Structure formats: structure tokens, C-alpha cells
Amino acid sequence: MADRAVAVLQGRARQVAAGIRRRATRDRLDASRRLYADLAAAYLTNKAPYLHYPTALAAGWPIATGVIEGACRHLVKDRMDLTGPSALMAWAPLLSVVGGRRGRGRR
């Protein structure tokens, strides 16, 4: 599975989708399991024009999902409400990693 995630990050979402479908056919998945494979493949195929991960990673842009970004936003807001901005300075390195800044050489 990790190799497929890396392939998507390298801009090969359509190829990953085709591989999911091929494997589902080869393994003769039952209808309920095939449905999930087809849904995952359809998602990757339909969203491929918008999955510009190689560009984003090269530029150091964030690539986190909305769920992760939303969780970070709420975390920052909660901490700001409780302790003020000075407490967030300790969190800054973590937030920059979660925000996708590792591509700029920061760790």
C-alpha cells in the first residue's frame, strides 16, 4: 500500500487506479469488496487532474488532507484560547512539518 501512496505523490494517480482495478479483477473480488476497489480507483481517476503533488512537494506547499488541516486549525485555536500565542512557539516545529514544509529542507 505504501508504494501506491508514493506513486500517487509522484503524480501517477491514474496508473495506481488502473492497478487497483487490475488487481481486483485478478483476485476475483466479491461484489462488495470490488465496489470499494472501484470507488477508490474512480476517486483517483476523477481527481487526477487536481492531484499536483509533485509540484506541491517541490515547492514545499502543504499537501495534508482537509481533515488534518481542520484538526490543526482547531488545535491552534484551542491552544491560543487557553494559553495565548507564547505557548504555540513550542509547537511551531511540529506545525510546520504537519503543514508540509518538509519539502523546503526544514525538519
Salt bridges, closest charged atoms under 4 A:
ASP27 OD2 - ARG23 NE 3.22
ASP27 OD1 - ARG26 NE 3.12
ASP38 OD1 - ARG34 NE 2.87
ASP81 OD2 - LYS77 NZ 2.73
